Amino acid sequence: MALGPNDLKNVAIPTAWDAAEISRLALADGTTYETLIRDINAAVGVFNGSLTGGYWANLLSVTEEAGMEYGQGAGNAFEDATEYGQGDAQRAATSGHMLPLRYLDYKMGWTARWLEDARRVQIDNDINAMLDAARDVFEKRVLTRLFKLEEETGTAYGLGSSGVSVPFADGGNGTIAYTPRPRFDRATAFSSTHTHFLRLNGITQANLVTAVKHLWEHGYDQVYDLLIAQADVSSWSNTTNVTGFKPRADVATQYGQDVSLAIVSDEYIGVVNTEYGTARIKASARIPTGYWGVVKTYGANDPRNPLRVRVKPSRGLGLRLQVDRIDRYPLAGAIPEMAFGVGVGMREAAVLVRNDSSGSYSTPTIS
């Protein structure tokens, strides 16, 4: 499966363009188009690779499939055998949903006359702004689907007239009911009212244990990731309420032998130890205050991660700078394009929480 063009041919130049002519064209500061296109290719290629290498890639895997299918329902059972008969036939129940696919573009607004007089720094600034916008929309849509309670339907999401992209276990509030498979060694049988969207009062050790248990009882073992709002870091690091908190060890600080610290990478602020396992804390200013979630991640682009990113087989994941007309300057009218959609993988693979004293979970606005 393609994760993006590996040969960095991300700029699609019309076939009628002559390579020698491109090498002769130059910006006002002398930068040739041949050099410019090569450098843009490299920048876009690095960006495309970063989508499956940064932290948020730990929440997802990339797929070309249009939907998901998975087991659900009550567990089957062996029966006592008899000499003259056979037990009842049994089969596993399955459910499924579709994954969205959406198209995005970003008009650069470069004209042939402007390109004649442009300097390299102006082009670089435009490309950097575009890459920042692409990274922003990707991360925002990953987190939005993670915390989103509502279903997505319709052609606006690339789901046709009747396809549905569902949230995690929603207590039966959506159109596609889901009953998790049982783990009798950890919990009693689940029902379609089982939900992973919780409203809990307070940032406390007990409430975190409640959320972590929701993963553990489905067979997800530590280490977990606790995703929190940047604005709530002080509350989560307050050991009066979150008794299991341990800060990340600082390489520039010498500690005494009795100090207990978390040995985690710099992207985490520390950990919280619970009776069901340890949760590493990842803070993000994209998450609004009062919201948090617990997930189990298996590493970047692992199919067991909670989210799926659907891509077109012909495009892969990432940007492509498309030039769809022939002009004196081949980048005139260039439009960066992306095609992807973010959906849920296994429906019990994340727990999302609204911190409030009353009411129900409601979907936050991700910045």
GIKAMO-V643178 format. One record per backbone hydrogen bond with DSSP energy under -0.5 kcal/mol. CO is the residue of the C=O (numbers start at 1). NH is the residue of the N-H. Records with the same first field share a line. If there is no record, write none. Layout:
# GIKAMO-V643178
CO = NH  NH
This chain:
# GIKAMO-V643178
4 = 3
5 = 8
8 = 10
10 = 12  321
11 = 13
12 = 323
14 = 17
18 = 22
19 = 23
20 = 24
21 = 24  25
22 = 33  34
25 = 33
27 = 30
31 = 27
32 = 36
33 = 37
34 = 38
35 = 39
36 = 40
37 = 41
38 = 42
39 = 43
40 = 44
41 = 45
42 = 46
43 = 47
44 = 48
45 = 49
46 = 50
47 = 51
48 = 51
49 = 52
50 = 53  54
54 = 57
55 = 58
56 = 59
57 = 60  301
59 = 307
60 = 301  302
61 = 309
63 = 311
66 = 99
68 = 97
70 = 95
72 = 93
73 = 182
85 = 82
93 = 72
95 = 70
97 = 68
102 = 340
104 = 338
106 = 336
110 = 333
111 = 115
112 = 116
113 = 117
114 = 117  118
118 = 28  29
119 = 122  123
120 = 124
121 = 125
122 = 126
123 = 127
124 = 128
125 = 129
126 = 130
127 = 131
128 = 132
129 = 133
130 = 134
131 = 135
132 = 136
133 = 137
134 = 138
135 = 139
136 = 140
137 = 141
138 = 142
139 = 143
140 = 144
141 = 145
142 = 146
143 = 147
144 = 148
152 = 165
154 = 157  159
155 = 158
157 = 101
159 = 163
163 = 154
164 = 98  166
165 = 152
166 = 344
169 = 196
170 = 173
175 = 177
178 = 180
179 = 73
183 = 186  187
191 = 194
194 = 171
196 = 198  352
198 = 200  354
200 = 202  356
202 = 204
204 = 208
205 = 209
206 = 210
207 = 211
208 = 212
209 = 213
210 = 214
211 = 215
212 = 215  216
213 = 217
215 = 218  220
216 = 219
219 = 221
224 = 280
225 = 227  295
226 = 228  282
227 = 293
228 = 284
229 = 232
230 = 233
232 = 236
233 = 237
235 = 238
237 = 239
238 = 241  242
241 = 205  243
242 = 245
244 = 273
246 = 271
247 = 262
249 = 251
250 = 253
256 = 259
259 = 261
262 = 249  264
265 = 268
269 = 248
270 = 281
271 = 246
272 = 279
274 = 277
277 = 274
278 = 223  224
279 = 272
280 = 226  282
281 = 269  270  283
282 = 228
284 = 230  287
286 = 367
288 = 291
290 = 355
291 = 229
292 = 353
293 = 227
294 = 351
295 = 225  297
299 = 302
302 = 305
306 = 345
307 = 61
308 = 310  343
309 = 63
310 = 341
312 = 315  316
316 = 318
320 = 322  337
321 = 12
322 = 324  335
325 = 327
328 = 330
329 = 332
331 = 334
334 = 108
335 = 322
336 = 106
337 = 320
338 = 104
339 = 312
340 = 102
341 = 310  343
343 = 308
346 = 349
347 = 169
349 = 296
351 = 294
352 = 198
353 = 292  355
354 = 200  356
364 = 366
